[in-house]
Amino acid sequence: MAELNTGDSGGGKGGKVRSKKQNSKVDLTAMVDLAFLLITFFMLTTSLSKPQSMSLGLPDKDPKDKTDDLKVDENRTMTIILGENDQMTYYMGLIYNPIAGPDKIAYGKDGIRKELLKRKKEVLAYSTAKGKPDQGMIVIIKPTKKSTYKNVVDILDEMAISNIPTYTIVNDFLPEEQKLLDGKQE
């Protein structure tokens, strides 16, 4: 029980004999209850910031499904390899015969975003010249074991910012890509 005591002990020095006054007491129990009720009410009715998630669509892995691999034009394909220490390497086309790269590049608007937008324009011009203007760029993202989760989230953010419609995350590396990684790590 919460209470507030006021007044003094009622004692004094000599003089007339007076009746002793009792200390006045204020019961604060109801006020404390009300405070906790208000705190509880506002905690339950306040909407806290909800975690934001990115939708990720993955195909089903059906062992009975025997579909042929889809062949795409290497002029539309960009591969981004996520390495350690926030480093990434990209190349356009095939690793055997790259159109551009392989080059190291940084995250951010002056790094990968600028390159994505530039290559996207080139792919659009290439597709229009071939008579297929509805075909866009395809980005293959390959995180290494030494890359971090933050790197993957950052590159997915860059895909959304750059408005790249088709991209995928793959964890298998070609022998040439592994040599490229091993050569850069030495």
Secondary structure, DSSP 4 states (H G I P E B T S, - for coil): --EEEES------SSS--PPPPPEEEE-HHHHHHHHHHHHHHHHHSPPPPPP----------TT--PPPPP--GGGEEEEEE-STT-EEEEEE-SSSEEEEEEEE-SSTTTHHHHHHHHHHHHHHHHHHTT-TT---EEEEEE-TTS-HHHHHHHHHHHHHTT--EEEE-----HHHHHHHHHHH-
